[in-house]
Amino acid sequence: MIKLRLKRYGKKREVSYRIVAMNSRDRRDGRPLEELGFYNPRTDETRLEVPAIVKRLQEGAQPTKTVQRILEKANVYEQLKA
């Protein structure tokens, strides 16, 4: 199963995340199928590749709870319905 989830990177206590599409059985920081965006929890900055995310969701990818909240804030689900 393909999941949209966060991949951690950065220094200790200065963490950032990439939003990636990965096989659910792969390790957290393993090789992703595709990188779909960026999330920095310290500054609450997000950069999303919305067309690629919508494509993955239409193909059946399941977002984790955290990624789902990020996508809801960015109104990605409204574009999925249209």
The 8 nearest C-alpha neighbors of each residue, nearest first, counted from 0:
[[1, 23, 22, 2, 60, 61, 24, 21],
 [2, 0, 22, 60, 21, 23, 20, 61],
 [1, 3, 61, 60, 21, 62, 20, 23],
 [4, 2, 62, 20, 19, 61, 63, 21],
 [5, 3, 19, 18, 63, 66, 2, 62],
 [4, 6, 18, 17, 16, 19, 7, 66],
 [5, 7, 17, 16, 28, 27, 18, 4],
 [8, 6, 16, 15, 5, 28, 17, 14],
 [7, 9, 15, 16, 14, 6, 10, 17],
 [10, 8, 14, 15, 13, 11, 7, 16],
 [9, 11, 13, 14, 12, 8, 15, 7],
 [10, 12, 13, 14, 9, 8, 15, 7],
 [11, 13, 14, 10, 9, 15, 41, 8],
 [14, 12, 10, 11, 9, 15, 41, 8],
 [13, 15, 9, 12, 10, 8, 11, 7],
 [16, 14, 39, 8, 9, 7, 38, 13],
 [15, 17, 7, 38, 6, 5, 8, 37],
 [16, 18, 37, 6, 5, 36, 38, 19],
 [17, 19, 5, 36, 35, 37, 4, 34],
 [18, 20, 34, 35, 3, 4, 33, 17],
 [19, 21, 3, 33, 32, 2, 31, 34],
 [22, 20, 31, 32, 2, 1, 23, 19],
 [21, 23, 1, 24, 25, 0, 2, 20],
 [24, 22, 25, 2, 0, 1, 21, 26],
 [23, 25, 22, 26, 0, 21, 1, 27],
 [26, 24, 22, 23, 29, 27, 21, 30],
 [25, 27, 29, 28, 24, 23, 30, 22],
 [28, 26, 29, 6, 25, 7, 5, 4],
 [27, 29, 6, 26, 7, 30, 8, 31],
 [30, 28, 26, 27, 31, 25, 6, 21],
 [29, 31, 32, 28, 21, 25, 26, 33],
 [32, 30, 21, 33, 20, 19, 29, 34],
 [31, 33, 21, 20, 30, 34, 19, 22],
 [34, 32, 20, 31, 19, 35, 21, 30],
 [35, 33, 19, 36, 18, 20, 31, 17],
 [36, 34, 19, 18, 48, 47, 33, 52],
 [37, 35, 47, 18, 46, 17, 48, 34],
 [36, 38, 17, 46, 45, 18, 16, 47],
 [39, 37, 45, 16, 44, 17, 15, 40],
 [38, 40, 15, 44, 43, 41, 42, 16],
 [41, 39, 43, 42, 38, 15, 44, 14],
 [42, 40, 39, 43, 44, 13, 15, 14],
 [41, 43, 44, 40, 39, 38, 45, 15],
 [44, 42, 40, 39, 41, 45, 38, 69],
 [45, 43, 39, 42, 38, 46, 40, 37],
 [46, 44, 38, 37, 47, 39, 43, 36],
 [45, 47, 37, 36, 38, 44, 48, 35],
 [48, 46, 36, 49, 35, 45, 37, 52],
 [47, 49, 35, 51, 36, 50, 52, 46],
 [48, 50, 52, 51, 47, 53, 75, 35],
 [51, 49, 53, 52, 48, 54, 55, 47],
 [50, 52, 54, 49, 53, 48, 55, 35],
 [53, 51, 49, 55, 54, 50, 56, 48],
 [54, 52, 56, 50, 55, 51, 79, 49],
 [53, 55, 51, 57, 52, 56, 50, 58],
 [56, 54, 58, 52, 57, 53, 60, 51],
 [57, 55, 60, 53, 59, 58, 54, 52],
 [58, 56, 54, 59, 55, 53, 60, 79],
 [57, 59, 55, 56, 60, 54, 53, 1],
 [60, 58, 56, 57, 61, 55, 1, 0],
 [59, 61, 56, 1, 2, 55, 58, 3],
 [60, 62, 2, 3, 59, 1, 63, 56],
 [63, 61, 3, 2, 67, 66, 4, 64],
 [62, 64, 66, 65, 4, 67, 3, 61],
 [65, 63, 67, 66, 68, 62, 4, 69],
 [64, 66, 68, 67, 63, 69, 4, 62],
 [65, 67, 69, 63, 68, 64, 62, 4],
 [66, 68, 64, 70, 65, 69, 62, 63],
 [69, 67, 71, 65, 66, 70, 72, 64],
 [70, 68, 66, 72, 67, 71, 65, 73],
 [71, 69, 73, 67, 75, 72, 68, 66],
 [70, 72, 74, 68, 73, 69, 67, 75],
 [73, 71, 69, 70, 74, 68, 75, 67],
 [72, 74, 70, 71, 75, 69, 76, 47],
 [75, 73, 71, 76, 72, 77, 70, 78],
 [74, 76, 78, 70, 77, 73, 71, 79],
 [77, 75, 79, 78, 74, 80, 71, 70],
 [78, 76, 80, 79, 75, 74, 81, 71],
 [79, 77, 81, 75, 76, 80, 74, 53],
 [78, 80, 76, 77, 81, 53, 75, 57],
 [81, 79, 77, 78, 76, 75, 53, 57],
 [80, 78, 79, 77, 76, 75, 53, 74]]
